[in-house]
Amino acid sequence: MAISAADRGLLILTSLAEGPKHGYALMQDIAGFAGVNLGPGTLYGALSRLEAQGLIASLPSQERRRPYALTSAGTEALERELSFNAEIARVGLRRLGR
């Protein structure tokens, strides 16, 4: 299943809610909790967009790896989006009789 740019951003923000991570760690974490494999180009394009929006910040490089962390705006955006999605899921599951 193809995922949208918004979904990719949500997956990245969710991963970073646990703490700072570099690109490979993000890919592994997202594959583990969501079963979605983001390629490097897709991941770094999404990271650039999230950083430009002020939702994440790049931290100083560690060897050749550059970790990213949530900003306070990113934390707030993630909380809003997850609350919205939880409500949609609740209604949808109820309507399916589950």
C-alpha positions in Angstrom: 0.0 0.0 0.0 1.3 3.4 -0.9 1.5 5.9 1.9 1.0 9.7 1.6 3.5 12.4 2.5 1.4 13.2 5.5 1.5 9.5 6.6 5.3 9.4 6.2 5.6 12.5 8.4 3.4 11.0 11.0 5.5 7.8 11.1 8.7 9.8 11.4 7.2 12.0 14.2 6.0 8.9 16.0 9.4 7.3 15.8 11.1 10.5 17.1 8.7 10.7 20.0 10.8 8.0 21.6 13.9 10.2 21.3 16.4 11.4 18.7 17.3 9.0 15.9 19.4 9.0 12.7 18.1 8.0 9.3 18.8 4.2 9.5 17.5 3.9 13.0 14.3 5.7 11.8 13.9 3.3 8.9 14.3 0.3 11.2 12.0 1.6 13.9 9.2 2.5 11.4 9.5 -0.9 9.7 9.2 -2.5 13.2 6.2 -0.7 14.5 4.3 0.1 11.3 5.5 -2.5 8.8 6.3 0.3 6.3 9.7 0.3 4.6 10.8 3.8 3.7 13.6 4.1 1.3 16.4 6.5 1.9 15.2 9.0 -0.7 11.7 9.0 0.6 12.9 9.2 4.2 15.3 12.1 3.6 12.7 14.0 1.5 10.2 13.7 4.4 12.9 14.7 6.9 13.6 17.8 4.9 10.0 18.8 4.7 9.5 18.2 8.5 12.6 20.3 9.3 11.4 23.1 7.0 8.1 23.1 8.8 9.9 23.4 12.2 8.5 20.0 13.4 11.9 18.4 13.7 15.5 19.6 14.1 18.8 18.1 13.0 21.3 17.6 15.8 25.1 17.7 15.5 26.4 14.8 13.5 27.7 11.7 15.3 30.4 10.3 13.1 28.7 10.2 9.7 25.2 10.0 11.1 23.0 13.0 11.6 20.3 12.5 14.3 17.0 14.3 14.3 14.7 15.2 17.2 11.2 16.5 17.7 10.8 20.2 18.4 8.1 21.4 20.7 6.0 22.3 17.6 6.5 18.7 16.4 5.4 17.3 19.7 2.2 19.4 19.6 1.5 18.5 16.0 2.0 14.8 16.7 -0.4 15.0 19.7 -3.1 16.7 17.6 -2.7 14.3 14.7 -2.8 11.2 16.9 -5.8 12.4 18.7 -7.6 13.1 15.5 -6.7 9.7 14.1 -7.8 8.0 17.3 -11.2 9.6 17.0 -11.5 8.5 13.3 -10.5 5.0 14.2 -13.0 4.9 17.1 -15.9 6.0 14.9 -14.9 3.7 12.0 -14.6 0.6 14.2 -17.9 1.4 15.9 -19.6 1.7 12.5 -18.1 -1.7 11.5 -19.6 -3.1 14.7 -16.3 -3.7 16.4 
